[in-house]
Amino acid sequence: MSVERLLETLRAREQEQVLRFWDRLPEGERAQLLGQLHALDFDLLARLTRELSAAGGAPAARIEPAPVIGLPKSADDLRRERDAKNAGVEALRKGRVAAFLVAGGQGTRLGFDGPKGAFEIGPVSERTLFQLHAEKIKALRKRHKTALPWVIMTSSANDAATRRYFEKRDYHGLGAESVRFIVQENMPAVDRRGKLLLESRSSLALAPNGHGGSIKALHDSGAVAWLRGQGVDTLHYFQVDNVLVKIADPVFVGYHLQAGAEMSSKVVRKRDWKEKVGVIGYLDGKLGVIEYSDLPEEQAKAVNKDGSLRFSAGSIAIHVLDLGFVERLNAGGFRLPYHKAEKAVPCVDEQGQPVKLKPGEKNGIKFETFVFDALPQAKAAVTMEVAREEEFAPVKNAEGEDSPATARAYLMRQYARWLDAAGQKVPRDAQGEPRLRLEISPLTSDDGSGLDRLGLPPLEAGTEVLL
């Protein structure tokens, strides 16, 4: 499209303000802005901006909890779990399963300059989040004699740095041919009138299109076809900041396959009714995630006969996806809804000067998608409860809850439990916390098995132990 044609399109859409600095831009910056404008879906943008003034959707009239496969408590539960694990192991050994990591974030909130996955998290070794996940995949490949391809979704902000990271570290021994990078799509930010915002004189204000964009990126990048070519039909979705994630957990995969599910979810039991986490449930008969802000306090507090919360299935962003379902969600155009979010968007004014925002001021609208919005479209789904202390410890904040300190503590507690089970006494303080810095590589054990064969000397308080 020529500049003249583009200008006509912008005028027709009442968006010509994005070219107000065109005559003053050097050639390279013109090319950057042109590339961004050419990539825009103007029809989608027009629809989304029209919806800005539309009234919000009616709240769900009926909210119900979803059935959950709970933690095993009986012999029958253990038998069903064993059968599911066998089904999952068989799928892994047949090469039907791939890992899908969502890793588009930067480490800014952690005070780290680089991809979040490159943040060092190992309690002793300082291995990165990427390395931790890579070693889990390597261990699974060895145990199940399977290819287990790995798709990693980056963003425009960290794609180049992420690729350099893996190249420099030789893909942590996984082989470049088995790791595929895909880039999350950006969406433009607009003001409250629906006008495109400029981050600078030569760049639109862009932001990733939400974790639901992973479904679109899989299709648009050709990753679905790449996986199909390797015999994969099942995808394990997880996010980069969860240090305890069980990648391609055969029990979870097995339950998913036994049910003929298209999308399945792992959940943890909410700490209390106030915990700000979405729960898996039914909204007017359709399965989905009920945001904590949409769950009336009366229902959030409701309990079952045994005193447990009626709505307790806290979503932790771990899913299994059928590859055919991913294809169906993209057939005839991407089929997940977009949500609008009011945000503080860095931008320039009509003179090209940075807009100075007041603390808490929200000057723009961003559009994003949520991966759990696919749940209502799944023909069958499984929701499986897991123990929080075993499978969910995200790294989101620099300090306090969900920080590197809490994630490392969760890791060391897990390692200590594994060693206790293996007959190795771990020194602990009065609160039961390990009195040493402890780390076990997934290449040594990724589930606690085999530690009894290491022949370790007694562990001493105040030391560092790396296995």
Helices and strands as residue ranges (DSSP letters): H 3-12, G 16-19, G 22-24, H 27-38, H 42-50, G 51-53, E 63-65, H 75-93, E 97-102, G 108-110, G 116-118, H 129-144, E 150-154, H 159-168, G 170-173, G 176-178, E 179-183, E 186-188, E 198-200, E 203-204, E 206-208, H 213-220, H 223-228, E 234-239, H 250-258, E 263-269, E 279-283, E 286-290, G 292-294, H 297-301, E 313-322, H 323-330, E 339-343, E 364-368, G 371-377, E 381-385, H 388-391, H 404-421, E 437-439, G 451-453, E 464-466
